[in-house]
Amino acid sequence: MAFAGILLLQSCAPLQFVPEDLDEDYKSTEKSAEDFIATLPYYENRLDAIEGRARAQISSPQGSDRATVDFKADRNQSLFTVRGGVGIEGGRMLADKDSVLIYDRLESEAYKMSHAQASDYYLHGITAINLLETIQPEFENAAAYSLFESETSFVLISPEDVRYFFNKEDRTLQQITFPDDRDHAFSEINFERYEDFDGYKLPVRMQILSSDRETSIFLQLRSVTSNPGDLNFDPEIPSDISIRRV
């Protein structure tokens, strides 16, 4: 009997302590992070690349503005091209897993920097994200994540304390929060209203908050092409512009 009880305990996910700063509605769950990740709808049919267009509304202490954003991304890199309300291109942002390259076309300047440093540059670096990895994050080493649940949500917490909140009913991603340090250009990303885009269920609206929470960008997806071939991530910086390392 005792031996059977030990086997039963070993077969369940270990109970974990709920972080003190997590909402009191959350509690430990018997489901393992690995099992939960395997149930995410997009894990059955993941995107490898996307290309499309979005509308952006930008609010900061310096004022507000609207822009059109053309984007392309695969699992390794992402390129944003930003155009103002009258269609004039303002800049391009190429991001990979290690760095961000920002080309300010209006000022004819280019900078290469870390993701944390990008928060001090063009649009606070807030669009220098990999949009594909943001809306369909991959969770490598899933066993290292912690999982908690409330009546309405699950939250996955990475070893670096990045938190992913999922709707409990349909497993759609609702929010990502980042720890309060300088390793991230933003503090929070919120997702609203999922719809079908080219055969995939994706969030229509995203709110991205800068690390100081003073700058906010609302992105609204207008069109998405799934798994396009031969994406070109060249930001096409003119040869006479030197890339400054920050």
CORDAMO-V246296 format. One record per residue. N is the residue number from 1. RES is the residue in one small letter. SS is DSSP state (H for helix, E for strand, C for the rest). OMEGA is omega as a letter, one per 20 degrees, with the letter a starting at -180 (* if undefined). Layout:
((N	RES	SS	OMEGA) (N	RES	SS	OMEGA))
This chain:
((1	m	C	r) (2	a	H	a) (3	f	H	r) (4	a	H	r) (5	g	H	r) (6	i	H	r) (7	l	H	r) (8	l	H	r) (9	l	H	a) (10	q	H	a) (11	s	H	a) (12	c	C	r) (13	a	C	a) (14	p	C	r) (15	l	C	a) (16	q	C	r) (17	f	C	r) (18	v	C	r) (19	p	C	a) (20	e	C	a) (21	d	C	r) (22	l	C	a) (23	d	C	a) (24	e	C	r) (25	d	C	a) (26	y	C	r) (27	k	E	r) (28	s	E	a) (29	t	C	r) (30	e	C	r) (31	k	C	r) (32	s	C	r) (33	a	H	r) (34	e	H	r) (35	d	H	a) (36	f	H	a) (37	i	H	a) (38	a	H	a) (39	t	C	a) (40	l	C	a) (41	p	H	a) (42	y	H	r) (43	y	H	r) (44	e	C	a) (45	n	C	a) (46	r	C	r) (47	l	C	r) (48	d	C	a) (49	a	E	r) (50	i	E	r) (51	e	E	a) (52	g	E	a) (53	r	E	r) (54	a	E	r) (55	r	E	a) (56	a	E	r) (57	q	E	a) (58	i	E	r) (59	s	E	a) (60	s	E	r) (61	p	C	r) (62	q	C	r) (63	g	E	a) (64	s	E	a) (65	d	E	r) (66	r	E	a) (67	a	E	r) (68	t	E	a) (69	v	E	r) (70	d	E	a) (71	f	E	r) (72	k	E	a) (73	a	E	r) (74	d	E	a) (75	r	C	a) (76	n	C	a) (77	q	E	a) (78	s	E	r) (79	l	E	r) (80	f	E	r) (81	t	E	a) (82	v	E	r) (83	r	E	a) (84	g	E	a) (85	g	C	r) (86	v	C	r) (87	g	C	a) (88	i	C	a) (89	e	E	a) (90	g	E	a) (91	g	E	r) (92	r	E	a) (93	m	E	r) (94	l	E	a) (95	a	E	r) (96	d	E	a) (97	k	C	a) (98	d	C	a) (99	s	C	r) (100	v	E	r) (101	l	E	a) (102	i	E	r) (103	y	E	r) (104	d	E	a) (105	r	C	a) (106	l	C	a) (107	e	C	a) (108	s	C	r) (109	e	E	r) (110	a	E	a) (111	y	E	r) (112	k	E	a) (113	m	E	r) (114	s	C	r) (115	h	C	r) (116	a	C	a) (117	q	H	a) (118	a	H	a) (119	s	H	a) (120	d	H	a) (121	y	C	a) (122	y	H	a) (123	l	H	a) (124	h	H	r) (125	g	H	a) (126	i	C	r) (127	t	C	r) (128	a	C	r) (129	i	C	r) (130	n	C	a) (131	l	H	r) (132	l	H	r) (133	e	H	r) (134	t	H	a) (135	i	H	r) (136	q	C	a) (137	p	C	r) (138	e	C	a) (139	f	C	r) (140	e	C	a) (141	n	C	a) (142	a	H	a) (143	a	H	a) (144	a	H	a) (145	y	C	r) (146	s	E	a) (147	l	E	r) (148	f	E	a) (149	e	E	r) (150	s	C	r) (151	e	C	a) (152	t	C	a) (153	s	E	r) (154	f	E	r) (155	v	E	r) (156	l	E	a) (157	i	E	a) (158	s	C	r) (159	p	C	r) (160	e	C	r) (161	d	C	r) (162	v	C	a) (163	r	E	a) (164	y	E	a) (165	f	E	a) (166	f	E	r) (167	n	E	a) (168	k	C	a) (169	e	C	a) (170	d	C	r) (171	r	C	r) (172	t	C	r) (173	l	E	a) (174	q	E	a) (175	q	E	r) (176	i	E	r) (177	t	E	a) (178	f	C	a) (179	p	C	a) (180	d	C	r) (181	d	C	a) (182	r	C	r) (183	d	C	a) (184	h	C	r) (185	a	C	a) (186	f	E	a) (187	s	E	a) (188	e	E	r) (189	i	E	r) (190	n	E	a) (191	f	E	a) (192	e	E	r) (193	r	E	r) (194	y	E	r) (195	e	E	r) (196	d	E	r) (197	f	E	r) (198	d	C	r) (199	g	C	a) (200	y	E	r) (201	k	E	a) (202	l	E	r) (203	p	E	r) (204	v	E	a) (205	r	E	r) (206	m	E	r) (207	q	E	a) (208	i	E	a) (209	l	E	r) (210	s	E	a) (211	s	C	r) (212	d	C	r) (213	r	C	r) (214	e	C	r) (215	t	C	a) (216	s	E	r) (217	i	E	r) (218	f	E	r) (219	l	E	r) (220	q	E	a) (221	l	E	r) (222	r	E	r) (223	s	E	r) (224	v	E	r) (225	t	E	a) (226	s	E	r) (227	n	C	r) (228	p	C	a) (229	g	C	r) (230	d	C	r) (231	l	C	r) (232	n	C	a) (233	f	C	r) (234	d	C	r) (235	p	C	r) (236	e	C	r) (237	i	C	a) (238	p	C	a) (239	s	C	a) (240	d	C	r) (241	i	C	r) (242	s	C	r) (243	i	E	a) (244	r	E	r) (245	r	E	a) (246	v	C	*))
